[in-house]
Amino acid sequence: MVIVIAAAIFHMNHTEDCLILRNGKAGNILASYPMEEGGEFSVRFMHSVNKSPVEDRYRIENGEIMVYETVYYNFGAGVQTELEDGQTLTYGEDGSMIISGFHKVISDLAYNVSPVYDHILNVHGEEISLRQLCGEDRFVTFQYEKGKK
């Protein structure tokens, strides 16, 4: 009960711009991270079909969450196989494939935290286990909110 009340007070009174993670079904705040315009974060997970890491990278632009790059190591269902206009493919020293040049608003960013493989949020250089944050097999939404100044 105390956590719910604290989250409600934060939501009503926060003065910083924040990346906010919510339980996708109930909508309650699971965590918030101060983040300014131009701030970046990523989510890394294991691809369920090809069993290799995928990392989606995001940036705050014009007050919205934008995907700007994705990194993966193998092809599989749901992995991009063709470049769109303005996108480039480069290879990392570790053999990764890096597609950049996205400039797409993700207004409904959400992940279903896998009971098999964890999802790792990287924000401000800190790695956060989404499984530990919200439990297994949970739907987590990401939103960017401007603080009340």
C-alpha positions as CSV (number, residue, x, y, z in Angstrom):
1,M,0.0,0.0,0.0
2,V,2.9,2.4,0.9
3,I,4.5,1.8,-2.6
4,V,1.2,2.6,-4.3
5,I,0.7,5.8,-2.4
6,A,4.4,6.8,-3.0
7,A,4.0,6.2,-6.7
8,A,0.8,8.2,-6.9
9,I,2.4,11.1,-5.0
10,F,5.5,10.9,-7.4
11,H,3.2,10.9,-10.4
12,M,1.3,13.9,-9.3
13,N,4.3,16.0,-8.1
14,H,7.5,15.0,-10.0
15,T,9.4,18.0,-11.2
16,E,12.0,16.1,-13.3
17,D,11.5,14.8,-16.8
18,C,11.5,11.0,-16.4
19,L,11.4,7.7,-18.2
20,I,8.6,5.8,-16.4
21,L,8.0,2.0,-16.4
22,R,4.5,0.8,-15.6
23,N,2.9,-2.5,-15.2
24,G,1.1,-2.8,-18.5
25,K,-2.0,-4.3,-17.2
26,A,-2.6,-2.4,-14.0
27,G,-0.8,0.8,-15.0
28,N,1.0,1.3,-11.7
29,I,4.5,2.8,-11.7
30,L,7.2,0.2,-11.3
31,A,10.2,2.6,-11.6
32,S,11.2,6.0,-12.9
33,Y,14.5,7.3,-14.1
34,P,15.3,11.0,-14.5
35,M,15.9,11.7,-18.2
36,E,16.3,14.8,-20.2
37,E,15.9,15.6,-23.8
38,G,18.5,13.7,-25.8
39,G,18.8,11.0,-23.0
40,E,19.3,7.4,-24.1
41,F,18.4,4.0,-22.8
42,S,18.3,0.5,-24.2
43,V,16.7,-2.9,-23.6
44,R,18.6,-6.1,-24.2
45,F,17.1,-9.5,-24.4
46,M,17.6,-13.0,-25.9
47,H,15.8,-13.6,-29.2
48,S,13.3,-16.4,-28.5
49,V,13.9,-18.2,-31.9
50,N,17.6,-17.7,-32.8
51,K,18.8,-17.7,-29.1
52,S,21.1,-14.7,-29.6
53,P,21.2,-11.2,-28.0
54,V,19.2,-8.3,-29.3
55,E,19.5,-4.7,-28.1
56,D,17.0,-2.0,-29.0
57,R,18.4,1.5,-28.4
58,Y,16.2,4.6,-27.8
59,R,16.6,8.3,-27.4
60,I,14.3,11.1,-26.2
61,E,13.7,13.5,-29.0
62,N,11.1,16.3,-28.9
63,G,9.7,14.8,-25.7
64,E,9.0,11.4,-27.3
65,I,10.7,8.0,-27.2
66,M,12.4,7.3,-30.5
67,V,14.1,4.1,-31.6
68,Y,17.4,5.0,-33.3
69,E,19.4,1.7,-33.5
70,T,19.1,-2.0,-33.0
71,V,21.9,-4.5,-32.5
72,Y,21.6,-8.3,-33.2
73,Y,23.8,-11.3,-34.0
74,N,21.6,-13.7,-36.0
75,F,18.6,-13.6,-38.2
76,G,15.3,-15.0,-36.9
77,A,11.6,-14.4,-36.9
78,G,10.9,-10.7,-36.3
79,V,14.4,-9.6,-37.0
80,Q,14.8,-6.9,-39.7
81,T,16.2,-8.4,-42.9
82,E,16.0,-5.4,-45.3
83,L,17.1,-1.8,-44.9
84,E,14.6,1.0,-45.3
85,D,15.4,4.4,-46.7
86,G,18.0,6.2,-44.5
87,Q,19.0,3.1,-42.6
88,T,22.5,1.7,-42.6
89,L,24.0,-1.7,-41.6
90,T,27.4,-1.8,-40.0
91,Y,29.2,-4.7,-38.2
92,G,30.6,-4.5,-34.7
93,E,34.0,-5.9,-33.8
94,D,32.1,-8.6,-31.9
95,G,30.3,-9.7,-35.1
96,S,27.1,-7.9,-34.3
97,M,24.9,-6.4,-36.9
98,I,24.0,-2.8,-36.2
99,I,21.1,-1.1,-38.0
100,S,20.9,2.6,-37.5
101,G,19.1,5.5,-39.1
102,F,15.8,4.8,-37.6
103,H,13.9,7.9,-36.7
104,K,10.6,6.5,-35.5
105,V,8.5,7.5,-32.6
106,I,7.5,4.6,-30.4
107,S,4.4,5.9,-28.6
108,D,3.5,2.6,-27.2
109,L,6.8,1.0,-26.2
110,A,6.2,-2.2,-24.3
111,Y,8.0,-5.5,-23.6
112,N,6.6,-8.7,-22.3
113,V,9.2,-9.9,-19.8
114,S,10.1,-13.5,-20.6
115,P,9.9,-16.3,-18.1
116,V,12.8,-17.9,-20.0
117,Y,15.2,-15.1,-20.7
118,D,15.5,-11.8,-18.8
119,H,15.2,-8.3,-20.3
120,I,17.8,-5.9,-19.2
121,L,17.2,-2.1,-19.2
122,N,20.4,0.0,-19.5
123,V,19.8,3.5,-18.3
124,H,22.5,6.0,-17.1
125,G,25.1,3.1,-17.4
126,E,23.1,1.0,-14.9
127,E,21.8,-2.4,-15.9
128,I,18.4,-3.3,-14.4
129,S,16.8,-6.7,-14.6
130,L,13.2,-6.2,-15.7
131,R,12.4,-9.7,-14.3
132,Q,13.6,-8.6,-10.8
133,L,11.8,-5.2,-11.2
134,C,8.4,-6.5,-12.2
135,G,8.4,-10.3,-12.0
136,E,8.3,-12.9,-14.8
137,D,5.9,-12.9,-17.6
138,R,4.8,-9.3,-17.0
139,F,3.9,-6.7,-19.6
140,V,5.9,-3.5,-19.0
141,T,5.3,-0.2,-20.7
142,F,7.8,2.7,-21.1
143,Q,6.7,6.3,-21.2
144,Y,8.4,9.6,-21.1
145,E,6.9,12.3,-19.0
146,K,7.8,15.9,-18.6
147,G,8.0,17.1,-15.0
148,K,5.9,19.8,-13.5
149,K,8.2,22.8,-13.3
